[in-house]
Amino acid sequence: MKPPARLQSLIEEGLIDTVVRQLMSGKEATVYVVRRANETWCAKIYKEATQRSFRQAVDYTENRKVKNSRQARAMAKGTRFGREAAEAAWQSAEVDALYRLADAGVRVPKPHNFIEGVLLMELVTDAAGDAAPRLNDVTLEPAQARTHHATLLLEVVRMLCAGVVHGDLSEFNILLGVDGPVIIDLPQAVDAAGNQHAQRMLLRDVNNLRSFFGQFAPELLQTDYGHEIWDLYQRGLLSPEVTLSGRFTHKKGAVNVSGVLREIGDAQAEEAARRLRQQLPR
């Protein structure tokens, strides 16, 4: 196929050889299958984030580092330079998270390079060597659902031990590769210790896994791994070797009404986002 302009420049620089085809297109990026020598990679071209809400941007980007105080001031004021700096920070967050998580042994695509808003990384494949499907495109047997759920819980734990919360984990950004699930789409990843919304996002990530796999293995719907994982993390007892029970006893106390309303709003926003993703072309 004819390479898009942003990939043509990478061909001219010798970073890739050819563009094979478009793999998928979403509201944040378009992904292409590309070739470099005898390897097949994917190239993720970021779009401008015009569809993100302000509240979501603030929640996800809280405590993110920028290069200098000028950028921070411009981002706070919302100037053109500030918007460009914010977008660059959003894109580099995924790159930083991928390298960080790959080093921690988390099942994510291996990153190869990031240049001019294009992320070159491993192409996750299935047993036939084709691009791996997303979990939402797969029907599972109960035993498979239990196995993949356990695998992904371990990945969530590994991520948290590395100080990262995905922030938008669901069946729409998990690929089912030849060796099992692989987590993708990390531009909204947050620092577990530095973002005050990290706990809420971690719980939502784990609950999304429970809801999806619970369709195939209904007993998973009765578990509460999210609160258990976060409690162990807060007490400094979380590690990839820990044995999780899926049970957690909540302390009794006054109801945080504003917190409950926030959770309801987040759930509604997440459902709207899920419906949008279902309508987007692959």
C-alpha positions in Angstrom: 0.0 0.0 0.0 1.0 3.6 -0.4 2.6 4.7 2.9 1.0 7.6 4.8 3.1 10.7 4.9 4.2 10.2 8.5 5.5 6.7 7.7 7.1 7.7 4.4 9.5 9.8 6.3 10.5 6.8 8.4 11.1 4.8 5.2 13.3 7.5 3.9 15.3 7.5 7.1 15.7 3.7 7.0 13.8 3.0 10.1 11.3 0.8 8.3 11.3 -0.7 4.8 7.6 -1.0 3.7 4.0 -0.5 4.9 2.0 -3.7 4.6 -1.5 -2.6 5.6 -3.6 -0.6 8.0 -4.4 -2.8 11.1 -6.9 -0.6 12.9 -8.0 3.0 13.4 -9.4 4.4 16.7 -10.1 7.8 18.2 -6.5 8.2 19.5 -4.3 6.5 16.9 -4.1 4.6 13.6 -2.0 1.4 13.6 -0.2 -0.1 10.5 1.6 -3.3 9.9 5.1 -2.5 8.7 8.2 -4.5 7.7 11.8 -3.9 8.6 14.4 -6.3 7.1 13.0 -9.8 8.0 10.8 -8.6 10.9 7.2 -7.5 11.0 6.3 -4.7 13.4 3.4 -2.3 13.9 3.5 1.4 13.7 1.2 3.4 15.9 0.5 7.0 14.6 -1.0 9.2 17.2 -3.9 11.5 16.4 -4.7 14.8 18.2 -6.7 14.0 21.3 -9.7 16.1 20.4 -12.2 13.7 21.9 -10.8 13.5 25.4 -12.8 15.2 28.2 -11.0 17.8 30.4 -11.8 15.9 33.5 -10.3 12.7 32.1 -7.2 14.5 30.9 -6.7 16.0 34.4 -7.2 12.7 36.2 -4.8 10.8 33.9 -2.1 13.5 33.6 -1.9 14.4 37.3 1.7 14.5 38.5 3.2 13.7 35.1 6.6 15.2 34.6 7.3 17.7 31.8 10.6 18.9 30.5 10.6 22.4 32.1 8.6 24.9 34.0 7.7 26.8 30.8 5.9 23.8 29.5 4.1 23.3 32.8 2.9 26.9 32.8 1.8 26.7 29.2 -0.1 23.5 29.8 -1.8 25.0 32.8 -2.9 28.1 30.7 -4.0 26.0 27.8 -2.0 27.9 25.2 -1.2 26.5 21.8 2.3 25.6 22.9 0.8 24.2 26.1 -1.6 22.0 24.1 1.2 20.7 22.0 3.3 20.0 25.1 0.4 18.2 26.7 -0.1 16.0 23.6 3.6 15.2 23.5 3.5 14.3 27.2 0.4 12.1 26.5 2.2 10.2 23.7 5.5 9.8 25.6 3.6 8.4 28.6 2.8 5.3 26.6 6.3 4.9 25.4 7.7 5.3 28.9 5.2 2.9 30.3 5.9 0.3 27.6 9.7 0.3 28.3 9.1 0.3 32.0 6.7 -2.5 32.0 8.6 -4.6 29.5 11.6 -4.3 31.8 9.4 -5.5 34.6 8.3 -8.6 32.7 4.8 -7.4 32.0 3.1 -8.9 28.9 3.1 -5.8 26.6 4.3 -5.3 23.0 8.1 -4.8 22.9 8.8 -1.2 21.9 11.4 -0.6 19.3 11.5 3.2 18.6 9.5 6.4 19.0 10.0 9.2 16.6 7.9 12.2 15.4 4.7 10.9 17.0 5.1 7.4 15.7 5.6 4.4 18.0 7.3 1.3 16.4 6.7 -1.8 18.4 6.3 -5.6 18.3 3.3 -7.0 16.3 1.5 -9.4 18.6 0.4 -12.5 16.6 -1.8 -15.5 17.0 -0.9 -19.2 16.4 -1.2 -18.7 12.6 1.1 -15.7 12.6 -1.6 -13.2 11.9 -2.3 -10.1 14.0 -3.8 -11.2 17.3 -7.5 -10.5 17.9 -8.7 -8.3 20.7 -10.4 -10.1 23.6 -13.8 -8.6 22.8 -13.7 -10.5 19.5 -13.1 -13.9 21.1 -15.6 -16.4 22.7 -14.0 -18.4 25.5 -14.7 -21.7 27.3 -15.1 -21.4 31.1 -11.6 -22.9 31.7 -10.0 -20.5 29.2 -11.7 -17.6 30.9 -10.5 -18.6 34.3 -6.9 -19.1 33.0 -6.8 -15.8 31.1 -8.3 -13.9 34.0 -5.7 -15.3 36.4 -2.9 -14.4 33.9 -4.1 -10.8 33.6 -4.5 -10.4 37.3 -0.8 -11.3 37.6 0.0 -8.7 35.0 -2.0 -6.1 36.9 0.0 -7.0 40.0 3.3 -6.8 38.1 2.3 -3.4 36.7 1.4 -2.1 40.2 4.7 -3.5 41.6 6.4 -1.4 38.8 4.4 1.6 40.0 2.0 1.7 37.0 -1.8 1.5 36.7 -3.1 1.0 33.2 -6.1 3.3 33.8 -8.3 2.0 30.9 -7.9 -1.8 31.0 -10.7 -3.8 29.4 -11.3 -6.4 26.7 -10.9 -3.8 24.1 -7.1 -3.2 24.8 -6.0 -6.7 25.5 -4.8 -8.9 22.6 -5.0 -12.7 22.7 -1.6 -13.7 21.4 -0.1 -17.1 20.7 1.2 -17.3 24.3 -1.8 -15.7 25.9 -3.1 -12.2 26.7 -1.0 -9.1 25.9 -1.9 -5.7 27.3 -1.9 -2.7 24.9 -2.9 1.0 24.7 -1.1 2.7 27.6 -1.1 6.5 26.9 -3.4 6.9 29.9 -1.2 4.9 32.3 -0.8 6.6 35.6 1.8 6.6 38.4 0.4 4.5 41.2 2.1 6.5 44.0 1.8 10.0 42.5 -1.7 10.1 41.2 -4.6 10.4 43.7 -6.9 8.7 41.3 -4.7 5.6 41.0 -6.8 3.4 43.4 -10.0 4.2 41.6 -8.5 3.4 38.2 -6.9 0.2 39.5 -10.3 -1.0 40.9 -12.0 -0.1 37.6 -9.4 -2.0 35.6 -9.8 -5.1 37.7 -13.6 -4.9 37.7 -13.6 -4.6 33.9 -11.7 -7.9 33.8 -14.1 -9.5 36.2 -17.1 -8.4 34.2 -15.7 -9.6 30.9 -14.5 -13.0 32.0 -17.5 -13.4 34.3 -19.6 -13.8 31.1 -17.9 -17.1 30.5 -17.1 -18.2 34.1 -19.9 -16.7 36.3 -18.2 -17.5 39.6 -15.6 -14.8 38.8 -18.4 -12.2 39.3 -18.4 -12.9 43.0 -14.7 -12.0 43.5 -13.1 -8.8 44.8 -9.5 -8.9 43.6 -9.2 -5.2 43.1 -9.6 -4.2 46.7 -7.4 -7.1 47.8 -4.6 -6.1 45.4 -4.7 -2.4 46.4 -4.8 -3.3 50.1 -1.7 -5.4 49.8 0.0 -2.7 47.7 -0.7 0.0 50.4 0.7 -2.3 53.1 3.8 -3.0 51.1 3.0 -6.7 50.8 2.2 -6.9 47.1 4.5 -9.0 44.9 4.1 -11.2 41.8 4.5 -14.2 44.0 1.6 -13.3 46.4 -1.3 -15.7 46.4 -4.6 -13.8 45.9 -7.9 -15.1 47.3 -10.4 -12.9 45.5 -12.0 -12.0 48.8 -11.8 -8.8 50.8 -13.6 -7.6 53.9 -14.5 -4.0 53.8 -14.3 -1.9 56.9 -17.6 -0.4 58.1 -17.8 3.3 58.3 -19.5 6.4 57.0 -20.5 6.3 53.3 -18.5 8.7 51.1 -21.4 10.1 49.1 -19.2 12.1 46.7 -17.0 9.1 46.1 -20.0 6.9 45.3 -21.4 9.5 42.9 -17.9 9.8 41.2 -17.9 6.0 40.8 -21.3 6.1 39.2 -20.2 8.8 36.8 -17.1 6.9 35.9 -19.1 3.8 35.3 -21.4 5.7 32.9 -18.5 7.3 31.1 -16.8 3.9 30.8 -19.9 2.3 29.3 -20.3 5.1 26.8 -16.6 4.7 25.8 -17.0 0.9 25.5 -20.0 1.5 23.1 -17.9 3.9 21.1 -15.0 1.5 20.8 -17.4 -1.2 19.6 -18.5 1.1 16.7 -15.0 2.0 15.6 -13.5 0.2 12.6 -10.6 -2.2 13.1 
